[in-house]
Amino acid sequence: MKKNLSFFILFFFTLCFSQDEYFRQLKKRIEFNINHEKPLKNISDAEKEKFEKTKDTIYYISYKYTLAFSLVQENKDKIQHFLTLSELLRANNNRYSVVTTDVNLALALQLENYSHDMSFDYINKSIENEEKIKNSRSLPHLYHFKGRLYFNIGKYDKALEYFRKALLLYIPEEYLYISSMHNNFGLVYEDQKKTDKAIQEYKIARNILLEKKQLTEEDSSFLLKVTANLAKIYITNKMTTEGKVLFENLFNQNKDIPKRLSNVVNISKELYQIYKSDNDRTKIPLLIDFLKNAEKQNLDLSTNITISEILSDYYFENKQYDEANSYHLKTIHLKDLMIAENNEIMNELGDSLNKTIIKNTNQKYDYKIKSQKTQTLWIILISIIIISTLVYFFISTIKKRKRENEISSQQKTISEQKELILEQNMKFQEEKMRNLHLNLNIKQETAKAFLEKIKKARKSNINNPENILKELYFDLNNFINIDKKNIDFTEENTLENQNFLKKLSEIYPQLSEQELQLCIYFRLNLSAKEISMLEKITDGSVRVYKSKIKSKMNIPKEKSIEESLQNI
């Protein structure tokens, strides 16, 4: 009696709602419990029980649909998730709109890092299906993902097009997604080297979240990512102070929150590079202490590798070679673990695929599988992708390890030779300076003698102009030769000058060719008079140029330009 009553209630329920409505309601329940494993499993088990009692295909699809959401997206469950989605796609066969959209989207997400073409194919099917629905709330998310695919392959105009389409469809209540779109605009502009626009978009994305009085954990995590993006582009745009402040605030605000530890480790990496560049010996040890505590936590392999690389570099810089070598070996070990883990996934894949083939052979469900060949092709495709990925990763890791070992053995020798090279360079520069000053003195004396002869010639009666002209010609020729010699000293096309000019122009692209040339003289500590003689300009012009260059390089008044240039 009770069984008959339950079937009647179930039948009445399906009559009251369309079958698509049944999946919409099911989706709401799944989304409400998306971060809770046990309730999701209960929903999945309930749908499975309905199918076992009725043998109705709708409940088989609803069971697999719920199962796809409940699987953890890591390690071997990723394989099971893909197989579940493939099976669900065949079983649904475009029957229920909600399932068609979500399964195609899920498959597009799965294949995002393996095959862009296949990922585009699935997201296009999902969009095509959803565009038939009036006021679809899924469509902006689909446009968002398609824009991300275009961004991944470097088609930035198309990426912006789909990000804008998504932004137009989001409602004000979806502020997190609106913030995400502006963050995406920033990422596109950053890759296009439009840094001003990128900074503007990151600020908009960040302000949308900062204006909220109360943020969820998801909101806070995304705010952290957007702020980190803004800080990075500040550093890239030579706004080091602003970037440094943002990174330090992020570090201090999030370092004690376990859920965000991986993000904080990445922030620590950026801060370490900043402090290292600034030669800030006081703050680096605080970062190192944090990272040493963080490595004791249960973190993913990628985060642990980042920690080990930072610590290895820190100890090497401080000439603690035993510690540096220890963390260097640990980094290699962690990378080996990643390879082993991927090998384990590949073995699990083989077992899962074999079980799936056997299971599908013995299925006695009411629905029909159109083509067994399709499943086999998928199995082969995924196997090839995973095996190729693992082989590539294995080979690249071996090559990287070999390079690291070579670098490790050479770095000690390099550091010892640096001081010797520096000393030799200093001696060479001193010799050049002595020669230059000597030539300038000779030039001055020659010029004085030249002028005296002209004055003498003007005062006296010229009886023999040819002899006087010969003497003047001889002095003038010496004068020109001295100039040539000076130019050879100051403009010699050495690797040192080339490197200096290249680096200077990269740091200060606003400097003109004339200003770059004058920077060489300033670096050699030449006086305004000496430079004016070399460049054929007045002393006053040299001083004006010097002021302009200091201004363009943002050098404080109390600091000399010579000191700043010698530090480059």
C-alpha positions as CSV (number, residue, x, y, z in Angstrom):
1,M,0.0,0.0,0.0
2,K,2.8,2.4,1.0
3,K,4.7,1.6,-2.2
4,N,1.6,2.2,-4.4
5,L,1.1,5.6,-2.6
6,S,4.7,6.6,-3.2
7,F,4.4,5.8,-6.9
8,F,1.2,7.8,-7.1
9,I,2.9,10.8,-5.5
10,L,5.8,10.5,-7.8
11,F,3.5,10.2,-10.8
12,F,1.5,13.3,-9.7
13,F,4.8,15.2,-9.2
14,T,5.9,14.6,-12.8
15,L,2.5,15.6,-14.1
16,C,2.5,18.9,-12.3
17,F,5.9,19.8,-13.6
18,S,7.3,19.5,-17.1
19,Q,10.3,17.2,-17.3
20,D,12.6,20.2,-18.0
21,E,11.2,21.9,-14.9
22,Y,12.1,18.7,-13.0
23,F,15.7,19.2,-13.9
24,R,15.6,23.0,-13.2
25,Q,14.3,22.3,-9.7
26,L,17.0,19.5,-9.3
27,K,19.7,21.9,-10.4
28,K,18.6,24.5,-7.7
29,R,18.9,21.8,-5.0
30,I,22.3,20.8,-6.3
31,E,23.6,24.5,-6.5
32,F,22.3,25.1,-2.9
33,N,24.4,22.2,-1.6
34,I,27.3,22.5,-4.1
35,N,30.0,22.8,-1.4
36,H,28.6,20.1,0.8
37,E,29.6,16.6,-0.1
38,K,27.1,14.6,2.0
39,P,23.8,16.4,0.9
40,L,24.9,16.0,-2.7
41,K,25.5,12.3,-2.2
42,N,22.0,12.0,-0.6
43,I,20.4,13.7,-3.7
44,S,22.4,11.4,-6.0
45,D,21.4,8.3,-4.1
46,A,17.7,9.4,-4.1
47,E,17.7,9.8,-7.9
48,K,19.4,6.4,-8.3
49,E,16.7,4.8,-6.1
50,K,14.0,6.3,-8.2
51,F,15.6,4.8,-11.3
52,E,16.0,1.3,-9.8
53,K,12.3,1.4,-8.8
54,T,10.8,2.7,-12.0
55,K,13.5,1.9,-14.7
56,D,12.5,5.3,-16.2
57,T,15.3,6.9,-18.2
58,I,14.6,10.4,-16.7
59,Y,15.8,9.1,-13.3
60,Y,18.8,7.5,-14.8
61,I,19.8,10.8,-16.3
62,S,18.9,12.7,-13.1
63,Y,21.1,10.3,-11.1
64,K,24.1,10.7,-13.5
65,Y,23.5,14.5,-13.6
66,T,23.7,14.7,-9.8
67,L,26.7,12.4,-9.7
68,A,28.6,14.6,-12.1
69,F,28.3,17.5,-9.7
70,S,29.2,15.5,-6.6
71,L,32.5,14.1,-7.9
72,V,35.6,15.9,-6.6
73,Q,37.5,17.6,-9.4
74,E,41.0,16.2,-8.7
75,N,43.1,13.2,-9.2
76,K,41.3,10.0,-10.3
77,D,37.8,11.5,-9.8
78,K,38.6,13.7,-12.8
79,I,38.7,10.6,-15.0
80,Q,35.5,9.3,-13.5
81,H,33.9,12.7,-14.0
82,F,34.7,12.8,-17.7
83,L,33.4,9.3,-18.2
84,T,30.2,10.2,-16.3
85,L,29.7,13.3,-18.5
86,S,30.2,11.3,-21.7
87,E,27.7,8.7,-20.6
88,L,25.3,11.4,-19.5
89,L,25.6,13.2,-22.9
90,R,24.7,10.0,-24.8
91,A,21.9,9.1,-22.5
92,N,20.3,12.6,-22.6
93,N,20.8,13.0,-26.4
94,N,19.5,16.6,-26.3
95,R,16.3,15.5,-24.6
96,Y,16.4,17.8,-21.6
97,S,17.6,21.4,-22.2
98,V,19.1,21.9,-18.7
99,V,21.2,18.8,-19.0
100,T,22.2,19.5,-22.5
101,T,23.6,23.0,-21.5
102,D,25.3,21.9,-18.3
103,V,26.9,18.7,-19.7
104,N,28.3,20.4,-22.8
105,L,29.7,23.2,-20.6
106,A,31.2,20.7,-18.2
107,L,32.9,18.8,-21.1
108,A,34.2,22.1,-22.5
109,L,35.7,22.9,-19.1
110,Q,37.3,19.5,-18.9
111,L,38.9,19.8,-22.3
112,E,40.0,23.5,-21.9
113,N,43.6,22.6,-21.2
114,Y,43.9,19.7,-23.7
115,S,42.1,20.6,-26.9
116,H,40.8,24.2,-27.6
117,D,39.0,23.0,-30.7
118,M,37.0,20.4,-28.9
119,S,36.3,22.8,-26.0
120,F,35.0,25.4,-28.4
121,D,32.8,22.7,-30.0
122,Y,31.1,21.8,-26.7
123,I,30.7,25.4,-25.5
124,N,29.2,26.3,-28.9
125,K,26.6,23.5,-28.5
126,S,25.8,24.7,-25.0
127,I,25.4,28.3,-26.2
128,E,23.3,27.3,-29.2
129,N,21.0,25.3,-26.9
130,E,20.7,28.1,-24.3
131,E,20.1,30.9,-26.8
132,K,16.7,29.3,-27.6
133,I,15.6,30.0,-24.0
134,K,14.1,33.4,-23.2
135,N,15.9,35.3,-20.4
136,S,18.4,32.5,-19.9
137,R,20.4,33.0,-16.7
138,S,23.1,30.6,-17.9
139,L,23.9,32.4,-21.1
140,P,26.2,35.1,-19.6
141,H,28.3,32.4,-17.9
142,L,28.6,30.6,-21.2
143,Y,29.7,33.8,-23.0
144,H,32.2,34.3,-20.1
145,F,33.8,30.9,-20.7
146,K,33.9,31.3,-24.5
147,G,35.7,34.6,-24.0
148,R,38.2,32.8,-21.7
149,L,38.9,30.3,-24.4
150,Y,39.6,33.1,-26.9
151,F,41.9,34.7,-24.4
152,N,43.8,31.5,-23.9
153,I,44.6,31.3,-27.6
154,G,45.5,35.0,-27.8
155,K,42.5,36.2,-29.8
156,Y,42.0,39.2,-27.6
157,D,39.4,41.1,-29.7
158,K,37.1,38.0,-29.7
159,A,37.7,37.6,-26.0
160,L,36.7,41.2,-25.3
161,E,33.6,40.7,-27.5
162,Y,32.3,37.8,-25.4
163,F,33.3,39.3,-22.1
164,R,31.2,42.4,-23.0
165,K,28.3,40.2,-24.1
166,A,28.4,38.5,-20.7
167,L,28.6,41.8,-18.8
168,L,25.5,43.1,-20.5
169,L,23.5,40.1,-19.4
170,Y,24.6,40.0,-15.8
171,I,22.1,41.5,-13.3
172,P,23.2,43.9,-10.5
173,E,22.8,41.1,-7.9
174,E,25.5,39.1,-9.7
175,Y,28.1,41.6,-8.6
176,L,30.8,39.0,-8.3
177,Y,30.5,38.0,-12.0
178,I,30.4,41.7,-13.0
179,S,33.6,42.2,-11.0
180,S,35.0,39.1,-12.8
181,M,34.3,40.6,-16.2
182,H,36.2,43.8,-15.4
183,N,39.1,41.7,-14.1
184,N,39.0,39.8,-17.4
185,F,39.1,43.1,-19.3
186,G,42.2,43.9,-17.3
187,L,43.9,40.6,-18.1
188,V,43.3,41.2,-21.9
189,Y,44.6,44.8,-21.8
190,E,47.6,43.6,-19.8
191,D,48.5,41.1,-22.4
192,Q,48.0,43.7,-25.1
193,K,50.5,46.0,-23.2
194,K,47.7,48.6,-22.6
195,T,48.7,49.0,-19.0
196,D,46.8,52.1,-18.2
197,K,43.5,50.5,-19.4
198,A,44.4,47.3,-17.4
199,I,45.0,49.2,-14.2
200,Q,41.6,51.1,-14.7
201,E,39.7,47.8,-15.2
202,Y,41.4,46.1,-12.2
203,K,40.5,49.1,-10.0
204,I,36.8,48.9,-11.2
205,A,36.7,45.1,-10.4
206,R,38.2,45.7,-7.0
207,N,36.0,48.6,-6.1
208,I,32.8,46.6,-6.9
209,L,33.8,44.2,-4.1
210,L,35.1,46.8,-1.7
211,E,31.8,48.6,-1.8
212,K,30.0,45.6,-0.4
213,K,29.5,45.8,3.4
214,Q,29.7,42.0,3.9
215,L,31.7,39.7,1.6
216,T,31.3,35.9,1.4
217,E,34.4,33.7,1.4
218,E,34.1,33.4,-2.4
219,D,33.9,37.2,-2.7
220,S,37.0,37.6,-0.4
221,S,39.0,35.0,-2.3
222,F,38.3,36.7,-5.6
223,L,39.1,40.2,-4.2
224,L,42.5,38.7,-3.2
225,K,43.1,37.6,-6.8
226,V,42.0,40.9,-8.3
227,T,44.2,42.9,-5.9
228,A,47.1,40.7,-6.7
229,N,46.6,41.3,-10.4
230,L,46.6,45.1,-9.8
231,A,49.7,44.9,-7.7
232,K,51.5,42.9,-10.4
233,I,50.7,45.4,-13.1
234,Y,51.8,48.2,-10.8
235,I,55.2,46.5,-10.5
236,T,55.3,45.9,-14.3
237,N,54.5,49.6,-14.9
238,K,57.4,50.8,-12.6
239,M,54.9,51.8,-9.9
240,T,56.8,49.7,-7.4
241,T,55.7,51.5,-4.3
242,E,52.0,51.1,-5.0
243,G,52.5,47.4,-6.0
244,K,54.6,46.8,-2.9
245,V,52.0,48.3,-0.6
246,L,49.1,46.2,-2.1
247,F,51.1,43.0,-1.8
248,E,52.1,43.7,1.8
249,N,48.5,44.5,2.7
250,L,47.3,41.3,1.0
251,F,50.0,39.3,2.9
252,N,49.1,40.7,6.3
253,Q,45.3,40.4,5.8
254,N,45.4,36.8,4.6
255,K,48.4,35.1,6.1
256,D,46.5,33.7,9.0
257,I,43.6,32.3,6.9
258,P,44.2,28.6,6.2
259,K,41.9,28.5,3.1
260,R,44.0,31.2,1.4
261,L,47.4,29.8,2.3
262,S,48.3,28.8,-1.3
263,N,47.4,32.3,-2.6
264,V,49.5,33.9,0.2
265,V,52.5,31.8,-0.8
266,N,52.2,33.2,-4.3
267,I,52.0,36.7,-2.9
268,S,55.1,35.9,-0.8
269,K,56.9,35.0,-4.0
270,E,56.2,38.4,-5.4
271,L,57.2,40.2,-2.2
272,Y,60.4,38.2,-2.0
273,Q,61.4,39.4,-5.5
274,I,60.5,43.0,-4.6
275,Y,62.5,42.9,-1.3
276,K,65.4,41.1,-3.1
277,S,65.4,43.9,-5.8
278,D,65.3,46.6,-3.0
279,N,68.0,44.7,-1.1
280,D,65.7,44.9,2.0
281,R,67.4,42.6,4.5
282,T,64.9,43.3,7.3
283,K,61.7,42.1,5.7
284,I,63.0,39.0,3.8
285,P,63.6,37.0,7.0
286,L,59.9,37.5,8.0
287,L,58.8,36.1,4.7
288,I,61.2,33.1,5.1
289,D,59.8,32.4,8.6
290,F,56.2,32.4,7.2
291,L,57.2,30.1,4.3
292,K,59.0,27.7,6.7
293,N,55.8,27.5,8.8
294,A,53.6,27.2,5.7
295,E,55.6,24.2,4.4
296,K,54.5,22.3,7.5
297,Q,50.8,22.6,6.4
298,N,49.0,20.1,4.2
299,L,49.4,22.0,0.9
300,D,49.2,20.9,-2.7
301,L,52.4,19.9,-4.5
302,S,52.5,23.0,-6.7
303,T,52.5,25.3,-3.6
304,N,55.2,23.3,-1.9
305,I,57.3,23.5,-5.0
306,T,57.0,27.3,-4.9
307,I,58.0,27.4,-1.2
308,S,61.0,25.2,-1.8
309,E,62.2,27.3,-4.8
310,I,62.0,30.5,-2.8
311,L,63.9,29.0,0.2
312,S,66.5,27.5,-2.1
313,D,67.2,30.9,-3.7
314,Y,67.2,32.7,-0.3
315,Y,69.8,30.3,1.2
316,F,71.9,30.4,-2.0
317,E,71.9,34.2,-1.9
318,N,73.0,34.1,1.7
319,K,75.8,31.6,0.8
320,Q,74.2,28.9,3.0
321,Y,74.9,26.3,0.4
322,D,74.0,23.3,2.5
323,E,70.5,24.6,3.1
324,A,70.2,25.8,-0.5
325,N,71.1,22.4,-1.8
326,S,68.7,20.7,0.6
327,Y,65.8,22.8,-0.7
328,H,66.9,22.4,-4.2
329,L,66.8,18.6,-3.8
330,K,63.4,18.9,-2.1
331,T,62.1,20.8,-5.2
332,I,63.3,18.0,-7.5
333,H,61.7,15.4,-5.2
334,L,58.3,17.3,-5.2
335,K,58.4,17.4,-9.0
336,D,59.1,13.7,-9.1
337,L,56.1,13.2,-6.8
338,M,54.0,15.1,-9.3
339,I,55.1,12.8,-12.1
340,A,54.4,9.8,-9.9
341,E,50.9,11.1,-9.1
342,N,50.2,11.6,-12.8
343,N,51.4,8.1,-13.5
344,E,49.0,6.9,-10.9
345,I,46.2,8.8,-12.5
346,M,47.0,7.2,-15.9
347,N,46.9,3.7,-14.3
348,E,43.6,4.5,-12.6
349,L,42.3,5.7,-16.0
350,G,43.2,2.4,-17.6
351,D,41.3,0.5,-14.8
352,S,38.3,2.8,-15.0
353,L,38.1,2.6,-18.7
354,N,38.2,-1.3,-18.6
355,K,35.5,-1.4,-15.9
356,T,33.4,1.1,-17.9
357,I,33.6,-1.0,-21.1
358,I,32.6,-4.2,-19.2
359,K,29.8,-2.3,-17.4
360,N,28.4,-0.9,-20.7
361,T,28.5,-4.3,-22.3
362,N,26.2,-5.8,-19.6
363,Q,23.9,-2.8,-19.3
364,K,20.2,-3.7,-19.5
365,Y,18.7,-0.2,-19.2
366,D,15.7,1.0,-21.3
367,Y,17.7,3.6,-23.2
368,K,19.9,2.7,-26.2
369,I,23.6,3.7,-26.8
370,K,23.8,4.8,-30.4
371,S,27.4,3.9,-31.0
372,Q,29.9,1.9,-29.1
373,K,32.6,3.3,-31.4
374,T,32.1,6.8,-30.0
375,Q,33.0,5.6,-26.5
376,T,36.1,3.8,-27.7
377,L,37.3,6.8,-29.6
378,W,36.8,9.0,-26.5
379,I,38.8,6.5,-24.5
380,I,41.6,6.4,-27.0
381,L,41.6,10.2,-27.2
382,I,41.7,10.8,-23.5
383,S,44.4,8.1,-23.1
384,I,46.5,9.7,-25.8
385,I,46.1,13.2,-24.3
386,I,47.1,12.0,-20.8
387,I,50.0,9.9,-22.0
388,S,51.3,12.7,-24.2
389,T,51.0,15.2,-21.4
390,L,52.8,12.9,-19.0
391,V,55.6,12.1,-21.4
392,Y,56.0,15.8,-22.2
393,F,56.0,16.7,-18.5
394,F,58.5,13.9,-17.7
395,I,60.9,14.9,-20.4
396,S,60.7,18.6,-19.6
397,T,61.3,17.9,-15.9
398,I,64.4,15.8,-16.7
399,K,65.8,18.5,-18.9
400,K,65.0,21.2,-16.3
401,R,66.6,19.1,-13.6
402,K,69.7,18.7,-15.7
403,R,69.9,22.4,-16.3
404,E,69.4,23.1,-12.6
405,N,72.2,20.8,-11.7
406,E,74.5,22.5,-14.2
407,I,73.6,25.9,-13.0
408,S,74.1,24.9,-9.4
409,S,77.6,23.6,-10.1
410,Q,78.5,26.8,-12.1
411,Q,77.0,29.4,-9.8
412,K,79.7,29.1,-7.2
413,T,82.4,29.6,-9.8
414,I,80.5,32.5,-11.3
415,S,80.2,34.3,-7.9
416,E,83.9,33.9,-7.3
417,Q,84.7,35.3,-10.8
418,K,82.4,38.3,-10.5
419,E,84.6,40.2,-8.1
420,L,87.7,39.7,-10.3
421,I,85.8,40.8,-13.4
422,L,84.5,43.9,-11.5
423,E,88.0,44.8,-10.4
424,Q,89.3,44.5,-13.9
425,N,86.5,46.6,-15.3
426,M,87.3,49.3,-12.7
427,K,90.9,49.4,-13.7
428,F,89.9,49.5,-17.4
429,Q,87.6,52.5,-16.7
430,E,90.2,54.3,-14.7
431,E,92.7,53.9,-17.6
432,K,90.2,55.2,-20.1
433,M,89.5,58.2,-17.8
434,R,93.2,59.1,-17.5
435,N,93.6,58.9,-21.3
436,L,90.5,61.0,-21.8
437,H,91.5,63.7,-19.4
438,L,95.1,63.8,-20.9
439,N,93.7,64.3,-24.4
440,L,91.4,67.0,-23.2
441,N,94.3,68.8,-21.5
442,I,96.4,68.5,-24.7
443,K,93.4,69.8,-26.7
444,Q,93.1,72.9,-24.4
445,E,96.8,73.7,-24.7
446,T,96.7,73.2,-28.5
447,A,93.6,75.5,-28.7
448,K,95.4,78.2,-26.6
449,A,98.5,78.0,-28.9
450,F,96.2,78.2,-32.0
451,L,94.5,81.3,-30.7
452,E,97.8,83.0,-29.7
453,K,99.1,82.5,-33.3
454,I,96.0,84.0,-34.7
455,K,96.2,87.0,-32.4
456,K,99.9,87.4,-33.3
457,A,99.2,87.2,-37.0
458,R,96.5,89.9,-36.6
459,K,98.8,92.3,-34.8
460,S,101.9,91.9,-37.0
461,N,102.4,92.7,-40.7
462,I,102.1,89.5,-42.6
463,N,105.2,89.3,-44.8
464,N,105.1,85.5,-45.3
465,P,101.4,84.4,-45.0
466,E,102.1,80.9,-46.5
467,N,104.3,79.9,-43.5
468,I,101.7,81.2,-41.0
469,L,98.9,79.3,-42.8
470,K,101.0,76.1,-42.7
471,E,101.5,76.5,-39.0
472,L,97.8,77.1,-38.4
473,Y,96.9,74.2,-40.6
474,F,99.3,71.9,-38.7
475,D,97.8,73.0,-35.3
476,L,94.3,72.7,-36.6
477,N,95.0,69.2,-37.8
478,N,96.4,68.2,-34.4
479,F,93.2,69.7,-32.8
480,I,91.0,67.5,-35.0
481,N,93.1,64.4,-34.3
482,I,92.7,65.0,-30.5
483,D,88.9,65.3,-31.0
484,K,88.9,62.0,-32.9
485,K,90.8,60.3,-30.1
486,N,88.4,61.7,-27.5
487,I,85.5,60.4,-29.5
488,D,87.1,57.0,-29.8
489,F,87.4,56.9,-26.0
490,T,83.9,58.0,-25.3
491,E,81.9,56.3,-28.1
492,E,83.8,53.1,-28.5
493,N,81.3,50.4,-29.5
494,T,82.1,48.0,-26.6
495,L,79.8,45.4,-25.2
496,E,79.8,47.3,-21.9
497,N,78.5,50.5,-23.5
498,Q,76.0,48.6,-25.6
499,N,74.7,46.8,-22.6
500,F,74.5,50.0,-20.5
501,L,72.6,51.9,-23.2
502,K,70.3,48.9,-23.8
503,K,69.5,48.6,-20.1
504,L,69.1,52.3,-19.6
505,S,66.7,52.7,-22.6
506,E,64.6,49.7,-21.3
507,I,64.3,51.3,-17.8
508,Y,63.8,54.9,-19.1
509,P,62.3,54.6,-22.6
510,Q,61.5,58.4,-22.4
511,L,65.2,59.3,-22.9
512,S,66.2,60.5,-26.4
513,E,69.3,59.3,-28.3
514,Q,71.1,62.6,-27.4
515,E,70.2,62.2,-23.7
516,L,71.3,58.5,-23.7
517,Q,74.7,59.6,-25.2
518,L,75.1,62.3,-22.5
519,C,74.4,59.7,-19.8
520,I,77.6,57.9,-20.8
521,Y,79.6,61.1,-20.1
522,F,77.8,61.7,-16.8
523,R,78.6,58.1,-15.8
524,L,82.3,58.8,-16.5
525,N,82.1,61.9,-14.2
526,L,83.1,64.3,-17.0
527,S,82.7,68.0,-16.3
528,A,80.2,70.2,-18.2
529,K,83.2,71.8,-20.0
530,E,84.7,68.5,-21.0
531,I,81.3,67.3,-22.3
532,S,80.7,70.6,-24.2
533,M,84.0,70.2,-26.0
534,L,83.2,66.6,-27.0
535,E,79.6,67.3,-28.1
536,K,80.2,70.8,-29.6
537,I,77.6,72.4,-27.4
538,T,77.8,75.1,-24.6
539,D,78.4,74.4,-20.9
540,G,74.9,75.8,-20.2
541,S,73.3,73.3,-22.6
542,V,75.0,70.4,-20.8
543,R,73.6,71.6,-17.5
544,V,70.1,72.0,-19.0
545,Y,70.3,68.5,-20.4
546,K,71.4,67.2,-17.1
547,S,68.4,68.7,-15.3
548,K,66.0,67.3,-17.9
549,I,67.5,63.8,-17.7
550,K,67.3,63.9,-13.8
551,S,63.6,64.9,-14.1
552,K,62.8,62.1,-16.6
553,M,64.6,59.5,-14.4
554,N,62.8,60.8,-11.2
555,I,66.2,61.3,-9.4
556,P,65.8,63.4,-6.2
557,K,67.6,66.8,-6.1
558,E,69.9,65.7,-3.3
559,K,71.1,62.7,-5.3
560,S,73.7,63.0,-8.1
561,I,72.9,61.7,-11.6
562,E,76.4,60.2,-11.7
563,E,75.7,57.9,-8.7
564,S,72.4,56.8,-10.1
565,L,73.9,55.9,-13.5
566,Q,76.8,54.0,-12.0
567,N,74.3,51.8,-10.1
568,I,72.7,50.6,-13.4
